[in-house]
Amino acid sequence: MPNLSELTVGQVVAEKTFEITRDSLVRYAGASGDFNPIHYRDDIAQQVGLPGVLAHGMLTMGVSISPVVEWLGDAAKVLDYSVRFTKPVLVPANSPAMLSVSATVGAIEDGKARIDITTSFEGNNVLGKAQAWVKP
């Protein structure tokens, strides 16, 4: 369990790599009820101008906060979490999309910390201004 007094701005508090597969998309669709075919059919994705099947944005967002929750030891310690979706995560049919997540202390104030989250796919940041306010 992290202690706020031991945190410093710029400190990396969590890093993790995730594999997102087509199976992951099916499971997420079932759990969320989001059965938009751009998340599982290449032909439909291409018909609407996409290069292929995309991971659900909310799946990417959920995966991105999970290392922070693991570090905190309790999801209730996340006070606020927001992101902007900036780039899609393409999920190939026969191999996983690899997401790299890094969480860094961005600010400490009023008894809480802002954790800045960077989520990368193929060298590109796929979330903009991904930040969580936490109370360790």
MODELLER restraints for C-alpha pairs under 7 A, 6 or more apart:
rsr = mdl.restraints
at = mdl.atoms
rsr.add(forms.Gaussian(group=physical.xy_distance, feature=features.Distance(at['CA:1:A'], at['CA:72:A']), mean=5.73, stdev=0.5))
rsr.add(forms.Gaussian(group=physical.xy_distance, feature=features.Distance(at['CA:1:A'], at['CA:73:A']), mean=6.06, stdev=0.5))
rsr.add(forms.Gaussian(group=physical.xy_distance, feature=features.Distance(at['CA:2:A'], at['CA:72:A']), mean=6.27, stdev=0.5))
rsr.add(forms.Gaussian(group=physical.xy_distance, feature=features.Distance(at['CA:2:A'], at['CA:136:A']), mean=5.71, stdev=0.5))
rsr.add(forms.Gaussian(group=physical.xy_distance, feature=features.Distance(at['CA:3:A'], at['CA:136:A']), mean=5.87, stdev=0.5))
rsr.add(forms.Gaussian(group=physical.xy_distance, feature=features.Distance(at['CA:4:A'], at['CA:136:A']), mean=5.83, stdev=0.5))
rsr.add(forms.Gaussian(group=physical.xy_distance, feature=features.Distance(at['CA:8:A'], at['CA:105:A']), mean=6.68, stdev=0.5))
rsr.add(forms.Gaussian(group=physical.xy_distance, feature=features.Distance(at['CA:9:A'], at['CA:105:A']), mean=4.97, stdev=0.5))
rsr.add(forms.Gaussian(group=physical.xy_distance, feature=features.Distance(at['CA:9:A'], at['CA:106:A']), mean=5.41, stdev=0.5))
rsr.add(forms.Gaussian(group=physical.xy_distance, feature=features.Distance(at['CA:9:A'], at['CA:107:A']), mean=5.72, stdev=0.5))
rsr.add(forms.Gaussian(group=physical.xy_distance, feature=features.Distance(at['CA:10:A'], at['CA:104:A']), mean=5.85, stdev=0.5))
rsr.add(forms.Gaussian(group=physical.xy_distance, feature=features.Distance(at['CA:10:A'], at['CA:105:A']), mean=5.29, stdev=0.5))
rsr.add(forms.Gaussian(group=physical.xy_distance, feature=features.Distance(at['CA:10:A'], at['CA:106:A']), mean=6.12, stdev=0.5))
rsr.add(forms.Gaussian(group=physical.xy_distance, feature=features.Distance(at['CA:11:A'], at['CA:104:A']), mean=5.44, stdev=0.5))
rsr.add(forms.Gaussian(group=physical.xy_distance, feature=features.Distance(at['CA:11:A'], at['CA:105:A']), mean=5.39, stdev=0.5))
rsr.add(forms.Gaussian(group=physical.xy_distance, feature=features.Distance(at['CA:12:A'], at['CA:103:A']), mean=5.74, stdev=0.5))
rsr.add(forms.Gaussian(group=physical.xy_distance, feature=features.Distance(at['CA:12:A'], at['CA:104:A']), mean=4.23, stdev=0.5))
rsr.add(forms.Gaussian(group=physical.xy_distance, feature=features.Distance(at['CA:12:A'], at['CA:105:A']), mean=6.47, stdev=0.5))
rsr.add(forms.Gaussian(group=physical.xy_distance, feature=features.Distance(at['CA:13:A'], at['CA:103:A']), mean=5.73, stdev=0.5))
rsr.add(forms.Gaussian(group=physical.xy_distance, feature=features.Distance(at['CA:13:A'], at['CA:104:A']), mean=5.71, stdev=0.5))
rsr.add(forms.Gaussian(group=physical.xy_distance, feature=features.Distance(at['CA:14:A'], at['CA:67:A']), mean=5.76, stdev=0.5))
rsr.add(forms.Gaussian(group=physical.xy_distance, feature=features.Distance(at['CA:14:A'], at['CA:68:A']), mean=6.21, stdev=0.5))
rsr.add(forms.Gaussian(group=physical.xy_distance, feature=features.Distance(at['CA:14:A'], at['CA:71:A']), mean=6.50, stdev=0.5))
rsr.add(forms.Gaussian(group=physical.xy_distance, feature=features.Distance(at['CA:14:A'], at['CA:102:A']), mean=5.84, stdev=0.5))
rsr.add(forms.Gaussian(group=physical.xy_distance, feature=features.Distance(at['CA:14:A'], at['CA:103:A']), mean=5.10, stdev=0.5))
rsr.add(forms.Gaussian(group=physical.xy_distance, feature=features.Distance(at['CA:15:A'], at['CA:67:A']), mean=6.60, stdev=0.5))
rsr.add(forms.Gaussian(group=physical.xy_distance, feature=features.Distance(at['CA:15:A'], at['CA:101:A']), mean=5.51, stdev=0.5))
rsr.add(forms.Gaussian(group=physical.xy_distance, feature=features.Distance(at['CA:15:A'], at['CA:102:A']), mean=4.41, stdev=0.5))
rsr.add(forms.Gaussian(group=physical.xy_distance, feature=features.Distance(at['CA:15:A'], at['CA:103:A']), mean=6.30, stdev=0.5))
rsr.add(forms.Gaussian(group=physical.xy_distance, feature=features.Distance(at['CA:16:A'], at['CA:67:A']), mean=6.52, stdev=0.5))
rsr.add(forms.Gaussian(group=physical.xy_distance, feature=features.Distance(at['CA:16:A'], at['CA:100:A']), mean=6.01, stdev=0.5))
rsr.add(forms.Gaussian(group=physical.xy_distance, feature=features.Distance(at['CA:16:A'], at['CA:101:A']), mean=5.32, stdev=0.5))
rsr.add(forms.Gaussian(group=physical.xy_distance, feature=features.Distance(at['CA:16:A'], at['CA:102:A']), mean=6.71, stdev=0.5))
rsr.add(forms.Gaussian(group=physical.xy_distance, feature=features.Distance(at['CA:17:A'], at['CA:98:A']), mean=6.76, stdev=0.5))
rsr.add(forms.Gaussian(group=physical.xy_distance, feature=features.Distance(at['CA:17:A'], at['CA:99:A']), mean=5.55, stdev=0.5))
rsr.add(forms.Gaussian(group=physical.xy_distance, feature=features.Distance(at['CA:17:A'], at['CA:100:A']), mean=4.41, stdev=0.5))
rsr.add(forms.Gaussian(group=physical.xy_distance, feature=features.Distance(at['CA:17:A'], at['CA:101:A']), mean=6.10, stdev=0.5))
rsr.add(forms.Gaussian(group=physical.xy_distance, feature=features.Distance(at['CA:18:A'], at['CA:98:A']), mean=5.68, stdev=0.5))
rsr.add(forms.Gaussian(group=physical.xy_distance, feature=features.Distance(at['CA:18:A'], at['CA:99:A']), mean=5.06, stdev=0.5))
rsr.add(forms.Gaussian(group=physical.xy_distance, feature=features.Distance(at['CA:18:A'], at['CA:100:A']), mean=6.44, stdev=0.5))
rsr.add(forms.Gaussian(group=physical.xy_distance, feature=features.Distance(at['CA:19:A'], at['CA:96:A']), mean=5.47, stdev=0.5))
rsr.add(forms.Gaussian(group=physical.xy_distance, feature=features.Distance(at['CA:19:A'], at['CA:97:A']), mean=5.71, stdev=0.5))
rsr.add(forms.Gaussian(group=physical.xy_distance, feature=features.Distance(at['CA:19:A'], at['CA:98:A']), mean=4.80, stdev=0.5))
rsr.add(forms.Gaussian(group=physical.xy_distance, feature=features.Distance(at['CA:19:A'], at['CA:99:A']), mean=6.44, stdev=0.5))
rsr.add(forms.Gaussian(group=physical.xy_distance, feature=features.Distance(at['CA:20:A'], at['CA:91:A']), mean=6.96, stdev=0.5))
rsr.add(forms.Gaussian(group=physical.xy_distance, feature=features.Distance(at['CA:20:A'], at['CA:96:A']), mean=5.27, stdev=0.5))
rsr.add(forms.Gaussian(group=physical.xy_distance, feature=features.Distance(at['CA:20:A'], at['CA:97:A']), mean=5.03, stdev=0.5))
rsr.add(forms.Gaussian(group=physical.xy_distance, feature=features.Distance(at['CA:20:A'], at['CA:98:A']), mean=6.31, stdev=0.5))
rsr.add(forms.Gaussian(group=physical.xy_distance, feature=features.Distance(at['CA:21:A'], at['CA:91:A']), mean=6.28, stdev=0.5))
rsr.add(forms.Gaussian(group=physical.xy_distance, feature=features.Distance(at['CA:21:A'], at['CA:95:A']), mean=6.76, stdev=0.5))
rsr.add(forms.Gaussian(group=physical.xy_distance, feature=features.Distance(at['CA:21:A'], at['CA:96:A']), mean=4.59, stdev=0.5))
rsr.add(forms.Gaussian(group=physical.xy_distance, feature=features.Distance(at['CA:21:A'], at['CA:97:A']), mean=6.35, stdev=0.5))
rsr.add(forms.Gaussian(group=physical.xy_distance, feature=features.Distance(at['CA:22:A'], at['CA:40:A']), mean=6.99, stdev=0.5))
rsr.add(forms.Gaussian(group=physical.xy_distance, feature=features.Distance(at['CA:22:A'], at['CA:91:A']), mean=6.56, stdev=0.5))
rsr.add(forms.Gaussian(group=physical.xy_distance, feature=features.Distance(at['CA:22:A'], at['CA:93:A']), mean=6.35, stdev=0.5))
rsr.add(forms.Gaussian(group=physical.xy_distance, feature=features.Distance(at['CA:25:A'], at['CA:39:A']), mean=6.66, stdev=0.5))
rsr.add(forms.Gaussian(group=physical.xy_distance, feature=features.Distance(at['CA:25:A'], at['CA:55:A']), mean=6.44, stdev=0.5))
rsr.add(forms.Gaussian(group=physical.xy_distance, feature=features.Distance(at['CA:29:A'], at['CA:35:A']), mean=5.47, stdev=0.5))
rsr.add(forms.Gaussian(group=physical.xy_distance, feature=features.Distance(at['CA:37:A'], at['CA:44:A']), mean=6.36, stdev=0.5))
rsr.add(forms.Gaussian(group=physical.xy_distance, feature=features.Distance(at['CA:38:A'], at['CA:44:A']), mean=5.89, stdev=0.5))
rsr.add(forms.Gaussian(group=physical.xy_distance, feature=features.Distance(at['CA:38:A'], at['CA:45:A']), mean=4.50, stdev=0.5))
rsr.add(forms.Gaussian(group=physical.xy_distance, feature=features.Distance(at['CA:38:A'], at['CA:53:A']), mean=5.46, stdev=0.5))
rsr.add(forms.Gaussian(group=physical.xy_distance, feature=features.Distance(at['CA:38:A'], at['CA:54:A']), mean=6.30, stdev=0.5))
rsr.add(forms.Gaussian(group=physical.xy_distance, feature=features.Distance(at['CA:39:A'], at['CA:53:A']), mean=5.15, stdev=0.5))
rsr.add(forms.Gaussian(group=physical.xy_distance, feature=features.Distance(at['CA:39:A'], at['CA:54:A']), mean=5.16, stdev=0.5))
rsr.add(forms.Gaussian(group=physical.xy_distance, feature=features.Distance(at['CA:39:A'], at['CA:55:A']), mean=5.94, stdev=0.5))
rsr.add(forms.Gaussian(group=physical.xy_distance, feature=features.Distance(at['CA:39:A'], at['CA:56:A']), mean=6.58, stdev=0.5))
rsr.add(forms.Gaussian(group=physical.xy_distance, feature=features.Distance(at['CA:40:A'], at['CA:53:A']), mean=5.80, stdev=0.5))
rsr.add(forms.Gaussian(group=physical.xy_distance, feature=features.Distance(at['CA:41:A'], at['CA:53:A']), mean=6.21, stdev=0.5))
rsr.add(forms.Gaussian(group=physical.xy_distance, feature=features.Distance(at['CA:42:A'], at['CA:52:A']), mean=5.11, stdev=0.5))
rsr.add(forms.Gaussian(group=physical.xy_distance, feature=features.Distance(at['CA:42:A'], at['CA:53:A']), mean=5.33, stdev=0.5))
rsr.add(forms.Gaussian(group=physical.xy_distance, feature=features.Distance(at['CA:45:A'], at['CA:51:A']), mean=6.94, stdev=0.5))
rsr.add(forms.Gaussian(group=physical.xy_distance, feature=features.Distance(at['CA:45:A'], at['CA:52:A']), mean=5.41, stdev=0.5))
rsr.add(forms.Gaussian(group=physical.xy_distance, feature=features.Distance(at['CA:45:A'], at['CA:53:A']), mean=5.81, stdev=0.5))
rsr.add(forms.Gaussian(group=physical.xy_distance, feature=features.Distance(at['CA:46:A'], at['CA:52:A']), mean=5.90, stdev=0.5))
rsr.add(forms.Gaussian(group=physical.xy_distance, feature=features.Distance(at['CA:52:A'], at['CA:90:A']), mean=6.30, stdev=0.5))
rsr.add(forms.Gaussian(group=physical.xy_distance, feature=features.Distance(at['CA:53:A'], at['CA:90:A']), mean=5.74, stdev=0.5))
rsr.add(forms.Gaussian(group=physical.xy_distance, feature=features.Distance(at['CA:53:A'], at['CA:91:A']), mean=5.73, stdev=0.5))
rsr.add(forms.Gaussian(group=physical.xy_distance, feature=features.Distance(at['CA:54:A'], at['CA:88:A']), mean=6.33, stdev=0.5))
rsr.add(forms.Gaussian(group=physical.xy_distance, feature=features.Distance(at['CA:54:A'], at['CA:89:A']), mean=5.48, stdev=0.5))
rsr.add(forms.Gaussian(group=physical.xy_distance, feature=features.Distance(at['CA:54:A'], at['CA:90:A']), mean=4.61, stdev=0.5))
rsr.add(forms.Gaussian(group=physical.xy_distance, feature=features.Distance(at['CA:54:A'], at['CA:91:A']), mean=5.78, stdev=0.5))
rsr.add(forms.Gaussian(group=physical.xy_distance, feature=features.Distance(at['CA:55:A'], at['CA:89:A']), mean=5.49, stdev=0.5))
rsr.add(forms.Gaussian(group=physical.xy_distance, feature=features.Distance(at['CA:55:A'], at['CA:90:A']), mean=6.36, stdev=0.5))
rsr.add(forms.Gaussian(group=physical.xy_distance, feature=features.Distance(at['CA:55:A'], at['CA:91:A']), mean=6.36, stdev=0.5))
rsr.add(forms.Gaussian(group=physical.xy_distance, feature=features.Distance(at['CA:64:A'], at['CA:101:A']), mean=6.05, stdev=0.5))
rsr.add(forms.Gaussian(group=physical.xy_distance, feature=features.Distance(at['CA:64:A'], at['CA:119:A']), mean=6.45, stdev=0.5))
rsr.add(forms.Gaussian(group=physical.xy_distance, feature=features.Distance(at['CA:68:A'], at['CA:103:A']), mean=6.83, stdev=0.5))
rsr.add(forms.Gaussian(group=physical.xy_distance, feature=features.Distance(at['CA:69:A'], at['CA:75:A']), mean=5.28, stdev=0.5))
rsr.add(forms.Gaussian(group=physical.xy_distance, feature=features.Distance(at['CA:72:A'], at['CA:136:A']), mean=6.30, stdev=0.5))
rsr.add(forms.Gaussian(group=physical.xy_distance, feature=features.Distance(at['CA:77:A'], at['CA:134:A']), mean=5.54, stdev=0.5))
rsr.add(forms.Gaussian(group=physical.xy_distance, feature=features.Distance(at['CA:77:A'], at['CA:135:A']), mean=5.25, stdev=0.5))
rsr.add(forms.Gaussian(group=physical.xy_distance, feature=features.Distance(at['CA:77:A'], at['CA:136:A']), mean=6.23, stdev=0.5))
rsr.add(forms.Gaussian(group=physical.xy_distance, feature=features.Distance(at['CA:78:A'], at['CA:132:A']), mean=6.71, stdev=0.5))
rsr.add(forms.Gaussian(group=physical.xy_distance, feature=features.Distance(at['CA:78:A'], at['CA:133:A']), mean=6.12, stdev=0.5))
rsr.add(forms.Gaussian(group=physical.xy_distance, feature=features.Distance(at['CA:78:A'], at['CA:134:A']), mean=4.50, stdev=0.5))
rsr.add(forms.Gaussian(group=physical.xy_distance, feature=features.Distance(at['CA:78:A'], at['CA:135:A']), mean=6.65, stdev=0.5))
rsr.add(forms.Gaussian(group=physical.xy_distance, feature=features.Distance(at['CA:79:A'], at['CA:133:A']), mean=5.42, stdev=0.5))
rsr.add(forms.Gaussian(group=physical.xy_distance, feature=features.Distance(at['CA:79:A'], at['CA:134:A']), mean=5.30, stdev=0.5))
rsr.add(forms.Gaussian(group=physical.xy_distance, feature=features.Distance(at['CA:79:A'], at['CA:135:A']), mean=6.97, stdev=0.5))
rsr.add(forms.Gaussian(group=physical.xy_distance, feature=features.Distance(at['CA:80:A'], at['CA:132:A']), mean=5.45, stdev=0.5))
rsr.add(forms.Gaussian(group=physical.xy_distance, feature=features.Distance(at['CA:80:A'], at['CA:133:A']), mean=5.12, stdev=0.5))
rsr.add(forms.Gaussian(group=physical.xy_distance, feature=features.Distance(at['CA:81:A'], at['CA:131:A']), mean=5.75, stdev=0.5))
rsr.add(forms.Gaussian(group=physical.xy_distance, feature=features.Distance(at['CA:81:A'], at['CA:132:A']), mean=4.22, stdev=0.5))
rsr.add(forms.Gaussian(group=physical.xy_distance, feature=features.Distance(at['CA:81:A'], at['CA:133:A']), mean=6.48, stdev=0.5))
rsr.add(forms.Gaussian(group=physical.xy_distance, feature=features.Distance(at['CA:82:A'], at['CA:130:A']), mean=5.70, stdev=0.5))
rsr.add(forms.Gaussian(group=physical.xy_distance, feature=features.Distance(at['CA:82:A'], at['CA:131:A']), mean=5.68, stdev=0.5))
rsr.add(forms.Gaussian(group=physical.xy_distance, feature=features.Distance(at['CA:82:A'], at['CA:132:A']), mean=6.58, stdev=0.5))
rsr.add(forms.Gaussian(group=physical.xy_distance, feature=features.Distance(at['CA:83:A'], at['CA:127:A']), mean=6.14, stdev=0.5))
rsr.add(forms.Gaussian(group=physical.xy_distance, feature=features.Distance(at['CA:83:A'], at['CA:128:A']), mean=5.98, stdev=0.5))
rsr.add(forms.Gaussian(group=physical.xy_distance, feature=features.Distance(at['CA:83:A'], at['CA:129:A']), mean=5.53, stdev=0.5))
rsr.add(forms.Gaussian(group=physical.xy_distance, feature=features.Distance(at['CA:83:A'], at['CA:130:A']), mean=4.12, stdev=0.5))
rsr.add(forms.Gaussian(group=physical.xy_distance, feature=features.Distance(at['CA:83:A'], at['CA:131:A']), mean=6.52, stdev=0.5))
rsr.add(forms.Gaussian(group=physical.xy_distance, feature=features.Distance(at['CA:84:A'], at['CA:127:A']), mean=5.49, stdev=0.5))
rsr.add(forms.Gaussian(group=physical.xy_distance, feature=features.Distance(at['CA:84:A'], at['CA:128:A']), mean=4.75, stdev=0.5))
rsr.add(forms.Gaussian(group=physical.xy_distance, feature=features.Distance(at['CA:84:A'], at['CA:129:A']), mean=6.09, stdev=0.5))
rsr.add(forms.Gaussian(group=physical.xy_distance, feature=features.Distance(at['CA:84:A'], at['CA:130:A']), mean=6.65, stdev=0.5))
rsr.add(forms.Gaussian(group=physical.xy_distance, feature=features.Distance(at['CA:85:A'], at['CA:126:A']), mean=6.35, stdev=0.5))
rsr.add(forms.Gaussian(group=physical.xy_distance, feature=features.Distance(at['CA:85:A'], at['CA:127:A']), mean=4.81, stdev=0.5))
rsr.add(forms.Gaussian(group=physical.xy_distance, feature=features.Distance(at['CA:85:A'], at['CA:128:A']), mean=6.12, stdev=0.5))
rsr.add(forms.Gaussian(group=physical.xy_distance, feature=features.Distance(at['CA:86:A'], at['CA:126:A']), mean=5.21, stdev=0.5))
rsr.add(forms.Gaussian(group=physical.xy_distance, feature=features.Distance(at['CA:86:A'], at['CA:127:A']), mean=5.27, stdev=0.5))
rsr.add(forms.Gaussian(group=physical.xy_distance, feature=features.Distance(at['CA:86:A'], at['CA:128:A']), mean=5.84, stdev=0.5))
rsr.add(forms.Gaussian(group=physical.xy_distance, feature=features.Distance(at['CA:87:A'], at['CA:126:A']), mean=4.51, stdev=0.5))
rsr.add(forms.Gaussian(group=physical.xy_distance, feature=features.Distance(at['CA:87:A'], at['CA:127:A']), mean=6.93, stdev=0.5))
rsr.add(forms.Gaussian(group=physical.xy_distance, feature=features.Distance(at['CA:88:A'], at['CA:126:A']), mean=6.44, stdev=0.5))
rsr.add(forms.Gaussian(group=physical.xy_distance, feature=features.Distance(at['CA:89:A'], at['CA:121:A']), mean=6.65, stdev=0.5))
rsr.add(forms.Gaussian(group=physical.xy_distance, feature=features.Distance(at['CA:90:A'], at['CA:97:A']), mean=6.79, stdev=0.5))
rsr.add(forms.Gaussian(group=physical.xy_distance, feature=features.Distance(at['CA:91:A'], at['CA:97:A']), mean=5.23, stdev=0.5))
rsr.add(forms.Gaussian(group=physical.xy_distance, feature=features.Distance(at['CA:98:A'], at['CA:121:A']), mean=6.22, stdev=0.5))
rsr.add(forms.Gaussian(group=physical.xy_distance, feature=features.Distance(at['CA:99:A'], at['CA:119:A']), mean=6.51, stdev=0.5))
rsr.add(forms.Gaussian(group=physical.xy_distance, feature=features.Distance(at['CA:99:A'], at['CA:120:A']), mean=5.62, stdev=0.5))
rsr.add(forms.Gaussian(group=physical.xy_distance, feature=features.Distance(at['CA:99:A'], at['CA:121:A']), mean=5.07, stdev=0.5))
rsr.add(forms.Gaussian(group=physical.xy_distance, feature=features.Distance(at['CA:100:A'], at['CA:119:A']), mean=5.54, stdev=0.5))
rsr.add(forms.Gaussian(group=physical.xy_distance, feature=features.Distance(at['CA:100:A'], at['CA:120:A']), mean=5.09, stdev=0.5))
rsr.add(forms.Gaussian(group=physical.xy_distance, feature=features.Distance(at['CA:100:A'], at['CA:121:A']), mean=6.64, stdev=0.5))
rsr.add(forms.Gaussian(group=physical.xy_distance, feature=features.Distance(at['CA:101:A'], at['CA:117:A']), mean=6.92, stdev=0.5))
rsr.add(forms.Gaussian(group=physical.xy_distance, feature=features.Distance(at['CA:101:A'], at['CA:118:A']), mean=5.62, stdev=0.5))
rsr.add(forms.Gaussian(group=physical.xy_distance, feature=features.Distance(at['CA:101:A'], at['CA:119:A']), mean=4.48, stdev=0.5))
rsr.add(forms.Gaussian(group=physical.xy_distance, feature=features.Distance(at['CA:101:A'], at['CA:120:A']), mean=6.50, stdev=0.5))
rsr.add(forms.Gaussian(group=physical.xy_distance, feature=features.Distance(at['CA:102:A'], at['CA:117:A']), mean=5.71, stdev=0.5))
rsr.add(forms.Gaussian(group=physical.xy_distance, feature=features.Distance(at['CA:102:A'], at['CA:118:A']), mean=5.19, stdev=0.5))
rsr.add(forms.Gaussian(group=physical.xy_distance, feature=features.Distance(at['CA:102:A'], at['CA:119:A']), mean=6.59, stdev=0.5))
rsr.add(forms.Gaussian(group=physical.xy_distance, feature=features.Distance(at['CA:103:A'], at['CA:115:A']), mean=6.13, stdev=0.5))
rsr.add(forms.Gaussian(group=physical.xy_distance, feature=features.Distance(at['CA:103:A'], at['CA:116:A']), mean=5.63, stdev=0.5))
rsr.add(forms.Gaussian(group=physical.xy_distance, feature=features.Distance(at['CA:103:A'], at['CA:117:A']), mean=4.48, stdev=0.5))
rsr.add(forms.Gaussian(group=physical.xy_distance, feature=features.Distance(at['CA:103:A'], at['CA:118:A']), mean=6.42, stdev=0.5))
rsr.add(forms.Gaussian(group=physical.xy_distance, feature=features.Distance(at['CA:104:A'], at['CA:115:A']), mean=5.45, stdev=0.5))
rsr.add(forms.Gaussian(group=physical.xy_distance, feature=features.Distance(at['CA:104:A'], at['CA:116:A']), mean=5.21, stdev=0.5))
rsr.add(forms.Gaussian(group=physical.xy_distance, feature=features.Distance(at['CA:104:A'], at['CA:117:A']), mean=6.45, stdev=0.5))
rsr.add(forms.Gaussian(group=physical.xy_distance, feature=features.Distance(at['CA:105:A'], at['CA:113:A']), mean=6.78, stdev=0.5))
rsr.add(forms.Gaussian(group=physical.xy_distance, feature=features.Distance(at['CA:105:A'], at['CA:114:A']), mean=5.98, stdev=0.5))
rsr.add(forms.Gaussian(group=physical.xy_distance, feature=features.Distance(at['CA:105:A'], at['CA:115:A']), mean=4.64, stdev=0.5))
rsr.add(forms.Gaussian(group=physical.xy_distance, feature=features.Distance(at['CA:105:A'], at['CA:116:A']), mean=6.15, stdev=0.5))
rsr.add(forms.Gaussian(group=physical.xy_distance, feature=features.Distance(at['CA:106:A'], at['CA:114:A']), mean=5.32, stdev=0.5))
rsr.add(forms.Gaussian(group=physical.xy_distance, feature=features.Distance(at['CA:106:A'], at['CA:115:A']), mean=5.45, stdev=0.5))
rsr.add(forms.Gaussian(group=physical.xy_distance, feature=features.Distance(at['CA:106:A'], at['CA:116:A']), mean=5.55, stdev=0.5))
rsr.add(forms.Gaussian(group=physical.xy_distance, feature=features.Distance(at['CA:107:A'], at['CA:113:A']), mean=5.66, stdev=0.5))
rsr.add(forms.Gaussian(group=physical.xy_distance, feature=features.Distance(at['CA:107:A'], at['CA:114:A']), mean=5.01, stdev=0.5))
rsr.add(forms.Gaussian(group=physical.xy_distance, feature=features.Distance(at['CA:108:A'], at['CA:114:A']), mean=6.28, stdev=0.5))
rsr.add(forms.Gaussian(group=physical.xy_distance, feature=features.Distance(at['CA:111:A'], at['CA:135:A']), mean=6.86, stdev=0.5))
rsr.add(forms.Gaussian(group=physical.xy_distance, feature=features.Distance(at['CA:112:A'], at['CA:133:A']), mean=6.71, stdev=0.5))
rsr.add(forms.Gaussian(group=physical.xy_distance, feature=features.Distance(at['CA:112:A'], at['CA:134:A']), mean=5.65, stdev=0.5))
rsr.add(forms.Gaussian(group=physical.xy_distance, feature=features.Distance(at['CA:112:A'], at['CA:135:A']), mean=4.67, stdev=0.5))
rsr.add(forms.Gaussian(group=physical.xy_distance, feature=features.Distance(at['CA:113:A'], at['CA:133:A']), mean=5.63, stdev=0.5))
rsr.add(forms.Gaussian(group=physical.xy_distance, feature=features.Distance(at['CA:113:A'], at['CA:134:A']), mean=5.35, stdev=0.5))
rsr.add(forms.Gaussian(group=physical.xy_distance, feature=features.Distance(at['CA:113:A'], at['CA:135:A']), mean=6.39, stdev=0.5))
rsr.add(forms.Gaussian(group=physical.xy_distance, feature=features.Distance(at['CA:114:A'], at['CA:131:A']), mean=6.55, stdev=0.5))
rsr.add(forms.Gaussian(group=physical.xy_distance, feature=features.Distance(at['CA:114:A'], at['CA:132:A']), mean=5.65, stdev=0.5))
rsr.add(forms.Gaussian(group=physical.xy_distance, feature=features.Distance(at['CA:114:A'], at['CA:133:A']), mean=4.44, stdev=0.5))
rsr.add(forms.Gaussian(group=physical.xy_distance, feature=features.Distance(at['CA:114:A'], at['CA:134:A']), mean=6.35, stdev=0.5))
rsr.add(forms.Gaussian(group=physical.xy_distance, feature=features.Distance(at['CA:115:A'], at['CA:131:A']), mean=5.55, stdev=0.5))
rsr.add(forms.Gaussian(group=physical.xy_distance, feature=features.Distance(at['CA:115:A'], at['CA:132:A']), mean=5.08, stdev=0.5))
rsr.add(forms.Gaussian(group=physical.xy_distance, feature=features.Distance(at['CA:115:A'], at['CA:133:A']), mean=6.15, stdev=0.5))
rsr.add(forms.Gaussian(group=physical.xy_distance, feature=features.Distance(at['CA:116:A'], at['CA:130:A']), mean=6.00, stdev=0.5))
rsr.add(forms.Gaussian(group=physical.xy_distance, feature=features.Distance(at['CA:116:A'], at['CA:131:A']), mean=4.64, stdev=0.5))
rsr.add(forms.Gaussian(group=physical.xy_distance, feature=features.Distance(at['CA:116:A'], at['CA:132:A']), mean=6.63, stdev=0.5))
rsr.add(forms.Gaussian(group=physical.xy_distance, feature=features.Distance(at['CA:117:A'], at['CA:130:A']), mean=5.21, stdev=0.5))
rsr.add(forms.Gaussian(group=physical.xy_distance, feature=features.Distance(at['CA:117:A'], at['CA:131:A']), mean=5.83, stdev=0.5))
rsr.add(forms.Gaussian(group=physical.xy_distance, feature=features.Distance(at['CA:118:A'], at['CA:125:A']), mean=6.56, stdev=0.5))
rsr.add(forms.Gaussian(group=physical.xy_distance, feature=features.Distance(at['CA:118:A'], at['CA:130:A']), mean=6.91, stdev=0.5))
rsr.add(forms.Gaussian(group=physical.xy_distance, feature=features.Distance(at['CA:119:A'], at['CA:125:A']), mean=5.54, stdev=0.5))
rsr.add(forms.Gaussian(group=physical.xy_distance, feature=features.Distance(at['CA:119:A'], at['CA:126:A']), mean=5.92, stdev=0.5))
rsr.add(forms.Gaussian(group=physical.xy_distance, feature=features.Distance(at['CA:119:A'], at['CA:127:A']), mean=6.13, stdev=0.5))
rsr.add(forms.Gaussian(group=physical.xy_distance, feature=features.Distance(at['CA:120:A'], at['CA:126:A']), mean=5.76, stdev=0.5))
